[in-house]
Amino acid sequence: MLKKRKPSDKAPAKRRGLTIRQRDAIAGYLFFLPWIIGFVLFTAYSVIYALNLSFNSVDRINGANIETTFKGLEYYYTALRTDTVFPQALIDSAMFIICSAPIIVVFSIVIALLLNHTFPGRTFFRAVFFLPVIIISGPVLSELLSGDGAMVIQPSENAVYQFVAQLPETLSEPILYTLDNLVQILWFSGVQTIIFLAGLQKVDRAIYEAASIDGATGWETFWKISLPAIRPLILVNALYTIVEISNFPNNAVNNKIISHMFETSRPFSYSAAMSWLYFLEILLLIGVAFLILNDWKEWRYQRWLKKHQ
C-alpha cells in the first residue's frame, strides 16, 4: 500500500547548477579568450584607426602624429566610381572565393574520409596533407603559381585534362577549374582536413559496425552517419576558408590596396577606404555562407528547448 504524502512533506529541491551545454559554452569561451585579448590589445585600435583614416586625408606626418582633413565618403566614391581597376578586382576576388571555397571544403571532406580509415602509412599521409600549411609561405606559393615553379605542374598536358575539356562546358568547367588550381586547393585544405578528421574520429566505431551488420552501404553510411557528424564543421570550415582565401597573396584587391598605401598625394587614406570596402564584401560572403550552411532546424529546436526548460 502506498504511503500517503503528508502536507508537511517538502518536495525535493531541484538541483541547481550548470547544464552540459552551458559548461561547453564556458569552455569554448575560455579557449577563445586568448584571441579576444590579443584582438583588443593589438588589433582593435588599428582597425578603428584605419576606419577613421578612410574618411580623412593625411595632410602631414609629423613624427608619430598625423594631421588630417575630413573628406567624408570621397575616397569610397573614388574607389567605386572613378577607379577603373578596383571594382573589377572586387568582382574577380568574389568570384574566386565563390568558386574556390566549395571545392576546398568538399576536397577536405574527401581527404578526411580517406585518412579516417585504417591502412598502412596512414600517419605519414596525414602529415603529408598538413605539411604545406606549415612549410609553404605566401612568397613560395606565389612562385609556384606565377614563377618558374609553376612549370613543374602542367595539368593541361595531361590526357585526362584534355578529355574533360572536350565535355560540355557545364560539366567540364568545375573540373577544369579544380585541375588548374590544384596547388591552391592543396595548400588551402590542410587545416580543414584536420578539423574534419577530428570530427570523424569522435564517431564511435560501434555505430559503423552496427550499420555494416544491418547491411548499410558505404554511401548510406556516409549520408546517415559521417555527414551528420561533421555537418557543424562544414560551416566552420567554410567561414575559415573564405577568410583564408581573402588573404591570398596573389589577390588582386590586396595588391591594389598595397600599391596605393604610400601614395604621395593620398597616403594611407585611399588604401584604408578600399580595405573597408573589401571587408564589407568578405562580410557579405560570410553572411551568405552562414545562411546557406547553418542548421536552422537544429537552431529552432534548441530555441524551443530553451524556452520549455
Disulfide bonds with the S-S distance in Angstrom:
none
